[in-house]
Amino acid sequence: MTAEEKRQEKARQMRYKKPIVKDLNYNSIKEYLWEIQEQCSDVQWYCEDKDTLIDALDGDEEEAYEFKMMFSGLEADCERMLDDMNDWMFESLQEFFNLFFVVMGAENDFGGLLGYDSYEEDYFGLEDFSAEWVESDARKKIERLTKKEIVDMAKQCFRIYQSFIALRYRYDCLKASLDILQEKNQGHIQMIKHFEEVYERADKESMGFKYGWKESTELDKLLDVMPQEVWLW
């Protein structure tokens, strides 16, 4: 084994010394909040088309305004939490935060454990290590602090965790609602487009309806099944 390969292997073996929970660490939370903000911004094109949004909500202007404000409020709350997490007082909590949720066994619900490889300068899975072993090592680092320091920092960790889960839940609910509205709108648009195509074919077959009505089975069947709401578009 060459010297370079030895350094690489040593770095791999030391990954467990700096463990994090994949989807519940300081940076992953910040990245998720940025993604929510980006998604909220992308939604603006849909919400700014007032008529489209109102139509999707069956003409309820008040509900359309409230829906738009929910996304706007969520974006602002994500910005506020990011500002807090970027504050120097919170940044000093970062290492403890990452170790704390490793010790809490959060990897079972948040994507497993990762360890930092100093040779590759990136995080990788810790499949080669026992979770018990990794958690034990993280616990030893935390136990070097005083009881007061542990209690104070654990309190801050749970505040961040609760805020993050609350924002993520709000986003998931709003996104699900938006998906339903967009699907509903798309359904209306497709139905109207299909009606136009059938009407044009029937019009061509009768050489123009202005010269007299010629029965069109396809058009008649479509008219019978179309909901009344379509005629409001």
C-alpha positions as CSV (number, residue, x, y, z in Angstrom):
1,M,0.0,0.0,0.0
2,T,1.4,3.4,-1.0
3,A,1.7,6.4,1.3
4,E,-1.2,8.0,-0.5
5,E,-3.4,4.9,-0.2
6,K,-2.5,4.8,3.6
7,R,-3.6,8.4,4.0
8,Q,-6.8,7.6,2.1
9,E,-7.6,4.6,4.3
10,K,-6.8,6.4,7.5
11,A,-9.2,9.2,6.5
12,R,-11.9,6.6,5.7
13,Q,-11.4,4.9,9.1
14,M,-11.7,8.3,10.9
15,R,-15.1,9.2,9.4
16,Y,-16.9,8.1,12.5
17,K,-15.1,10.8,14.5
18,K,-17.2,13.5,12.9
19,P,-20.7,11.9,12.4
20,I,-23.9,13.7,11.4
21,V,-27.5,12.5,10.8
22,K,-27.9,12.7,7.0
23,D,-31.2,14.7,7.0
24,L,-31.0,16.3,10.4
25,N,-27.8,18.2,10.7
26,Y,-27.2,22.0,10.8
27,N,-26.3,22.4,7.1
28,S,-29.0,20.0,5.8
29,I,-31.7,22.0,7.6
30,K,-30.4,25.3,6.1
31,E,-30.3,23.7,2.7
32,Y,-33.9,22.5,3.1
33,L,-35.0,26.0,4.1
34,W,-33.4,27.5,1.1
35,E,-35.2,24.9,-1.1
36,I,-38.5,25.8,0.5
37,Q,-37.9,29.5,-0.2
38,E,-37.0,28.7,-3.8
39,Q,-40.2,26.7,-4.2
40,C,-42.3,29.4,-2.6
41,S,-40.8,31.9,-5.1
42,D,-41.6,29.5,-8.0
43,V,-45.2,29.4,-6.9
44,Q,-45.5,33.1,-7.4
45,W,-46.2,32.7,-11.1
46,Y,-49.2,30.6,-10.3
47,C,-50.5,32.9,-7.6
48,E,-49.9,36.1,-9.5
49,D,-52.2,34.8,-12.2
50,K,-55.2,35.8,-10.1
51,D,-57.8,34.5,-12.5
52,T,-56.2,31.1,-12.7
53,L,-55.9,30.8,-9.0
54,I,-59.5,32.0,-8.4
55,D,-60.9,29.6,-11.0
56,A,-59.1,26.7,-9.4
57,L,-60.7,27.7,-6.1
58,D,-64.2,27.8,-7.7
59,G,-64.3,31.6,-7.8
60,D,-63.5,32.2,-4.1
61,E,-61.4,35.4,-4.2
62,E,-60.9,35.5,-0.4
63,E,-59.6,31.9,-0.3
64,A,-57.3,32.7,-3.3
65,Y,-55.8,35.7,-1.4
66,E,-55.4,33.6,1.8
67,F,-53.7,30.8,-0.2
68,K,-51.2,33.3,-1.7
69,M,-50.5,34.8,1.8
70,M,-49.8,31.4,3.2
71,F,-46.9,30.9,0.8
72,S,-45.7,34.4,1.3
73,G,-45.7,33.9,5.1
74,L,-43.9,30.6,4.9
75,E,-41.2,32.1,2.7
76,A,-40.7,34.9,5.3
77,D,-40.6,32.5,8.2
78,C,-37.9,30.4,6.4
79,E,-35.9,33.6,5.9
80,R,-36.2,34.4,9.6
81,M,-35.1,31.0,10.7
82,L,-32.1,31.1,8.3
83,D,-31.1,34.5,9.7
84,D,-31.2,33.0,13.2
85,M,-29.2,30.0,12.2
86,N,-26.6,32.2,10.6
87,D,-26.2,34.3,13.7
88,W,-22.8,33.8,15.4
89,M,-24.5,32.7,18.6
90,F,-26.3,29.9,16.8
91,E,-23.3,29.0,14.6
92,S,-21.3,28.1,17.8
93,L,-24.0,25.5,18.4
94,Q,-23.5,23.7,15.1
95,E,-21.0,21.0,16.2
96,F,-23.1,20.2,19.3
97,F,-26.3,20.1,17.3
98,N,-24.8,17.5,14.8
99,L,-23.5,15.3,17.6
100,F,-26.6,15.6,19.8
101,F,-29.0,14.1,17.2
102,V,-26.5,11.3,16.5
103,V,-26.6,10.5,20.2
104,M,-30.4,10.7,20.1
105,G,-30.5,7.9,17.5
106,A,-32.3,10.2,15.0
107,E,-30.6,8.3,12.0
108,N,-33.5,5.8,12.0
109,D,-35.9,8.5,10.9
110,F,-33.7,10.9,9.0
111,G,-31.7,9.0,6.4
112,G,-28.9,7.3,8.4
113,L,-25.5,8.4,9.5
114,L,-22.7,10.2,7.5
115,G,-19.1,10.8,8.4
116,Y,-16.7,13.3,7.1
117,D,-13.7,12.1,5.1
118,S,-10.9,14.6,5.3
119,Y,-9.1,13.0,2.3
120,E,-12.1,13.3,0.0
121,E,-13.3,16.5,1.8
122,D,-16.9,15.3,1.7
123,Y,-19.4,13.3,3.8
124,F,-20.0,9.5,3.2
125,G,-22.3,6.8,4.7
126,L,-21.1,5.0,7.7
127,E,-22.3,1.5,6.7
128,D,-19.0,0.0,7.8
129,F,-19.4,1.1,11.4
130,S,-21.9,0.1,14.1
131,A,-24.3,2.9,14.9
132,E,-23.8,2.0,18.6
133,W,-20.1,2.6,18.3
134,V,-20.6,5.9,16.5
135,E,-23.1,7.1,19.0
136,S,-20.9,6.2,21.9
137,D,-18.0,8.2,20.5
138,A,-20.3,11.2,19.9
139,R,-21.6,10.9,23.5
140,K,-18.1,11.0,24.9
141,K,-17.5,14.4,23.1
142,I,-20.7,15.8,24.6
143,E,-19.9,14.5,28.1
144,R,-16.8,16.7,28.1
145,L,-19.1,19.7,28.6
146,T,-20.6,20.8,32.0
147,K,-24.2,19.7,32.8
148,K,-25.4,23.3,32.5
149,E,-23.8,23.6,29.0
150,I,-25.4,20.3,27.9
151,V,-28.8,21.4,29.1
152,D,-28.6,24.9,27.6
153,M,-27.4,23.6,24.2
154,A,-29.9,20.7,24.2
155,K,-32.7,23.2,24.7
156,Q,-31.5,25.3,21.7
157,C,-31.2,22.1,19.6
158,F,-34.9,21.2,20.3
159,R,-35.9,24.8,19.5
160,I,-34.3,24.5,16.1
161,Y,-35.7,21.0,15.5
162,Q,-39.3,22.1,16.4
163,S,-39.1,25.1,14.2
164,F,-37.7,23.1,11.3
165,I,-40.3,20.3,11.6
166,A,-43.1,22.9,11.8
167,L,-42.0,24.7,8.7
168,R,-41.5,21.5,6.8
169,Y,-45.0,20.4,7.7
170,R,-46.5,23.7,6.6
171,Y,-44.7,23.4,3.3
172,D,-45.8,19.8,2.7
173,C,-49.4,20.7,3.3
174,L,-49.3,23.8,1.1
175,K,-47.5,21.9,-1.7
176,A,-50.1,19.1,-1.6
177,S,-52.8,21.7,-1.9
178,L,-51.1,23.5,-4.8
179,D,-50.6,20.2,-6.6
180,I,-54.3,19.5,-6.3
181,L,-55.2,22.9,-7.6
182,Q,-52.7,22.7,-10.6
183,E,-54.0,19.3,-11.4
184,K,-57.6,20.5,-11.3
185,N,-56.7,23.5,-13.5
186,Q,-54.9,21.3,-16.0
187,G,-57.9,19.0,-16.1
188,H,-60.2,21.9,-17.0
189,I,-57.7,23.1,-19.7
190,Q,-57.4,19.7,-21.2
191,M,-61.2,19.2,-21.3
192,I,-61.7,22.6,-23.0
193,K,-59.0,21.8,-25.5
194,H,-60.6,18.4,-26.3
195,F,-64.0,20.1,-26.7
196,E,-62.6,22.6,-29.1
197,E,-61.0,19.8,-31.2
198,V,-64.3,17.8,-31.3
199,Y,-66.3,21.0,-32.1
200,E,-64.0,21.9,-35.0
201,R,-64.3,18.4,-36.5
202,A,-68.1,18.5,-36.2
203,D,-68.2,22.0,-37.7
204,K,-66.1,20.9,-40.6
205,E,-68.3,17.8,-41.2
206,S,-71.4,19.9,-41.4
207,M,-69.6,22.5,-43.6
208,G,-70.1,25.1,-40.9
209,F,-72.9,25.1,-38.3
210,K,-74.2,28.4,-39.7
211,Y,-75.5,26.5,-42.7
212,G,-77.5,24.2,-40.6
213,W,-77.0,21.6,-37.8
214,K,-75.7,18.2,-38.7
215,E,-75.8,15.7,-35.9
216,S,-72.4,14.8,-34.5
217,T,-72.5,11.7,-32.2
218,E,-69.1,12.5,-30.7
219,L,-70.0,16.1,-30.0
220,D,-73.4,15.2,-28.5
221,K,-71.9,12.6,-26.2
222,L,-69.3,15.1,-25.0
223,L,-71.9,17.8,-24.3
224,D,-73.9,15.3,-22.3
225,V,-71.0,14.5,-19.9
226,M,-69.3,17.9,-19.5
227,P,-69.9,19.5,-16.1
228,Q,-71.7,22.8,-15.9
229,E,-68.7,24.5,-14.4
230,V,-66.8,24.3,-17.7
231,W,-69.2,26.9,-19.2
232,L,-68.1,29.4,-16.7
233,W,-64.5,29.5,-18.1
